[in-house]
Amino acid sequence: MDQFGVTNPKLKALALSPFISAENKALLNEPVIRDTNMRDFLGAEVKNIIGQVEISAYGLPGEIGVLTVQVPSSSTAENDGLKDLEFAASFLCCTVLNVLS
């Protein structure tokens, strides 16, 4: 029953201490306005990641990023490849802190 998963000791050690880049550490320490309202983005409904439940559900280091709640068919967002319930921490090579940035 214990013959699955990561077996290499070096990889196991890496898994125990996740790497957070200097840029992400700085982002985590910045005060960010966490608006609870849904917003329109290219025809899709998006919202900020807010609270420990959402942080845990998406395996995030903190309240950063945006969740696409609903992406209607034939919307610009769908045509650009967005799907329902996807998390975005960056878009077009830019970090996404919240729906306002």
C-alpha positions in Angstrom: 0.0 0.0 0.0 3.0 2.3 0.3 4.4 1.7 -3.2 3.1 4.8 -4.9 3.8 8.6 -5.1 7.2 10.2 -4.9 10.0 7.8 -3.9 13.1 9.9 -4.6 14.4 11.3 -1.3 15.5 14.6 -3.0 12.1 15.1 -4.5 10.3 14.3 -1.2 12.4 16.9 0.5 11.4 19.5 -2.1 7.8 18.7 -1.6 8.1 19.3 2.1 9.3 22.9 1.6 7.6 24.6 -1.3 9.5 27.4 -3.1 8.0 30.8 -3.1 9.9 33.3 -5.3 11.0 36.7 -3.9 8.4 38.3 -6.2 5.6 36.2 -4.8 6.8 36.8 -1.2 6.6 40.6 -1.9 3.1 40.2 -3.3 1.9 38.3 -0.2 3.1 41.1 2.0 1.4 43.9 0.1 -2.0 45.1 1.3 -4.5 44.4 -1.4 -8.1 45.5 -1.6 -10.2 42.3 -1.8 -13.5 43.4 -3.5 -16.2 40.8 -3.0 -18.2 41.8 -6.1 -18.4 39.9 -9.3 -16.8 41.7 -12.2 -17.1 41.4 -16.0 -14.0 40.4 -17.9 -14.3 39.8 -21.6 -17.9 38.7 -21.1 -17.1 36.3 -18.2 -17.9 36.7 -14.5 -14.8 36.8 -12.4 -14.2 37.3 -8.7 -11.3 37.7 -6.3 -10.0 34.8 -4.3 -11.1 35.6 -0.7 -10.7 33.6 2.5 -9.0 30.5 3.8 -11.5 28.2 2.1 -10.8 29.4 -1.4 -7.0 29.7 -0.6 -7.0 26.1 0.4 -9.3 24.9 -2.4 -6.9 26.2 -5.0 -3.7 25.5 -3.1 -2.6 29.2 -3.1 -0.1 30.9 -0.9 -2.5 33.7 0.0 -5.4 35.9 -1.3 -4.1 36.5 -4.8 -5.5 35.9 -8.2 -8.9 35.7 -9.8 -11.5 33.0 -10.3 -13.5 32.7 -13.5 -17.0 31.9 -12.1 -18.9 31.7 -15.4 -17.7 31.9 -19.0 -20.7 32.1 -21.4 -20.5 30.4 -24.7 -19.4 32.5 -27.6 -18.1 35.2 -25.2 -14.7 36.8 -25.9 -13.4 35.1 -22.8 -14.4 31.7 -24.1 -12.9 32.5 -27.5 -9.7 33.4 -25.7 -9.7 30.0 -23.9 -11.1 30.8 -20.5 -13.3 28.2 -18.8 -15.7 28.1 -15.9 -14.1 27.8 -12.4 -10.5 28.4 -13.6 -8.0 30.2 -11.4 -5.7 32.9 -12.9 -2.6 34.3 -11.2 -1.3 35.9 -14.3 -2.6 37.1 -17.7 -0.6 38.2 -20.7 2.6 37.8 -18.6 1.3 40.1 -15.9 0.6 39.1 -12.3 -3.1 39.3 -11.3 -3.5 40.4 -7.7 -7.2 41.0 -7.9 -10.1 41.9 -10.3 -9.0 45.6 -10.1 -5.4 45.0 -11.3 
